[in-house]
Amino acid sequence: MDSEALKQKAAVQAVALIQSGMRVGLGSGSTSRHAILELGRRVREGELKGITGVATSVSSEHLALEQGLKVEPLDSRPLDIAIDGADEIDPQLNLIKGLGGALLREKMVEVQATQLVIIVDASKVVSRLGERVPLPIEIVPFAFERTLERLRQFGALELRLEGENPYITDNGNYIVHLTLRNNDVYALERSLKGTLGVIETGLFLSMASRAFIAHPDRVEERLKERSSRMYGEDK
């Protein structure tokens, strides 16, 4: 089974947690796309009714609408569940997210979810965050060079570009990639959030409650309580 087929299988298992009448956070990225497609199918075929989606990016909103899903903007009401991908996931289900550029809206939506369910392939599993990928940080464009100077105390930096120009998020901001050298991600999160010019970071700490991890031969369900369950291909 190829990686995309496994991601789809993991997405199907995640979407199976959704019940009629729920408000659902819709993640962003290639893996979350599988979940939105499966959710749209279940709604169109009458398996689920009264579903309201809240998208974490403009692209996810467009895809959800194409699938016939009802989409509303984020407001003060809680979400029953959110399903999204991740760039890294550690044994405690802490995450690095946002290499796709949607970290601010992802965090704003998913912090309001009663449960955050993550779908990843096994390559995203790490022993510590920052092991394989940099940490994306969203910053304001105004005087961004000065913000970069402030951030260099935390590690090597790279401004994300699109062609020759800075990448622009859905919120009109810039993204910086930081190579992590601090193992205390909770302390790092506090320090980064206290840095002038920083809007949000891609550290999603103590937020995920469950993860579906696609391996070459199976999908593993991992719970925040550190119990796990394996799903063989034939089950």
Residue pairs with C-beta under 8 A, 6 or more apart in sequence:
1 9
1 216
1 217
1 233
3 121
3 214
4 34
6 121
6 214
6 215
6 216
6 219
7 30
7 31
7 34
7 119
7 121
7 214
8 34
8 38
9 214
9 219
10 31
10 34
10 119
10 120
10 212
10 213
10 214
10 219
11 31
11 32
11 34
11 35
11 37
11 38
11 83
11 119
11 212
12 34
12 38
13 212
13 219
13 221
13 231
14 35
14 83
14 117
14 119
14 212
15 35
15 38
15 39
15 42
15 83
17 81
17 115
17 117
17 210
18 24
18 39
18 42
18 48
18 51
18 80
18 81
19 48
19 80
20 48
20 49
20 50
20 51
21 49
21 50
21 51
22 50
22 51
22 52
22 80
22 81
23 52
23 53
23 54
23 77
23 78
23 79
23 80
24 39
24 51
24 52
24 53
24 54
24 79
24 80
24 81
24 82
24 83
25 53
25 54
25 56
25 79
25 81
25 82
25 83
25 84
25 109
25 110
25 112
25 113
25 116
26 32
26 35
26 36
26 39
26 53
26 54
26 55
26 56
26 60
26 61
26 64
26 69
26 71
26 82
26 83
27 35
27 36
27 56
27 60
27 82
27 83
27 84
27 85
27 106
27 110
27 119
28 55
28 56
28 57
28 59
28 60
28 84
28 85
28 100
28 102
28 105
28 106
29 84
29 85
29 100
29 102
30 85
31 85
31 119
31 120
31 121
32 60
32 83
32 84
32 85
32 119
33 63
34 119
35 83
35 119
36 53
36 60
36 63
36 64
36 67
36 69
37 63
37 67
39 48
39 51
39 53
39 64
39 67
39 69
40 64
40 66
40 67
40 68
40 69
41 67
42 48
43 49
43 51
43 67
43 68
43 69
44 67
44 68
51 69
51 70
52 70
52 71
52 72
53 64
53 69
53 70
53 71
53 72
54 71
54 72
54 73
54 74
54 79
54 109
55 61
55 64
55 71
55 105
55 109
56 82
56 84
56 102
56 105
56 106
56 109
56 110
57 100
57 101
57 102
57 105
57 106
57 170
58 170
60 102
61 71
64 71
65 71
74 105
74 108
74 109
74 112
77 112
78 112
78 113
78 114
79 109
79 110
79 112
79 113
79 114
80 113
80 114
80 115
81 113
81 114
81 115
81 116
81 117
82 109
82 110
82 113
82 115
82 116
82 117
83 116
83 117
83 118
83 119
84 97
84 106
84 110
84 116
84 117
84 118
84 119
85 97
85 118
85 119
85 120
85 124
86 95
86 96
86 97
86 118
86 120
86 124
86 204
86 208
86 211
87 95
87 96
87 97
87 98
87 99
87 124
87 133
87 202
88 95
88 96
88 124
88 125
88 126
88 129
88 130
88 131
88 132
88 133
89 95
89 118
89 120
89 124
89 125
89 126
89 208
89 211
89 213
90 125
90 126
90 127
90 128
90 129
91 127
91 226
92 206
92 224
92 226
93 118
93 208
93 209
93 210
93 211
93 222
93 224
94 129
94 185
94 203
94 204
94 205
94 206
94 208
95 118
95 129
95 203
95 204
95 205
95 207
95 208
96 129
96 130
96 133
96 135
96 136
96 202
96 203
96 204
97 103
97 106
97 107
97 136
97 202
97 204
98 106
98 136
98 138
98 175
98 201
98 202
99 133
99 134
99 136
99 177
99 202
101 136
101 160
101 167
101 169
101 170
101 175
102 169
102 170
103 136
103 138
103 175
103 200
103 201
103 202
104 138
104 169
104 171
104 173
104 199
104 200
105 170
105 171
106 204
107 200
107 204
107 207
110 116
110 204
110 207
111 207
115 209
115 210
116 204
116 207
116 208
116 209
116 210
117 208
117 209
117 210
117 211
117 212
118 208
118 210
118 211
118 212
119 211
119 212
119 214
120 211
120 212
120 213
120 214
121 213
121 214
121 215
122 213
122 214
122 215
122 216
124 213
125 213
126 132
128 183
129 135
129 180
129 185
129 203
130 179
130 180
130 181
130 185
134 158
134 177
134 178
134 179
134 180
135 177
135 178
135 179
135 180
135 201
135 202
135 203
136 160
136 175
136 176
136 177
136 178
136 201
136 202
137 151
137 175
137 176
137 177
137 178
137 192
137 198
137 200
137 201
137 202
138 169
138 171
138 173
138 174
138 175
138 198
138 199
138 200
138 201
139 147
139 148
139 151
139 173
139 174
139 175
139 176
139 197
139 198
139 199
140 147
140 173
140 174
140 197
140 199
141 166
141 172
141 173
141 174
142 197
143 197
144 159
144 166
144 174
144 197
146 197
147 176
147 195
147 196
147 197
147 198
148 157
148 159
148 176
150 195
150 196
150 197
151 157
151 176
151 178
151 192
151 195
151 198
154 178
154 181
154 182
154 188
154 191
154 192
155 178
155 179
155 180
155 181
155 182
156 178
156 179
157 176
157 177
157 178
157 179
158 176
158 177
159 166
159 174
159 175
159 176
159 177
160 166
160 167
160 174
160 175
160 176
160 177
161 167
162 168
166 174
167 174
167 175
168 174
169 175
171 199
173 199
180 188
182 188
185 203
185 205
186 205
188 203
189 201
189 203
189 205
192 198
192 201
192 203
193 200
193 201
208 224
209 223
209 224
210 221
210 222
210 223
210 224
211 221
211 222
212 219
212 220
212 221
212 222
213 219
213 220
213 221
213 222
217 232
217 233
218 230
218 231
218 232
218 233
219 231
220 228
220 229
220 230
220 231
221 228
221 229
221 230
221 231
222 228
223 229
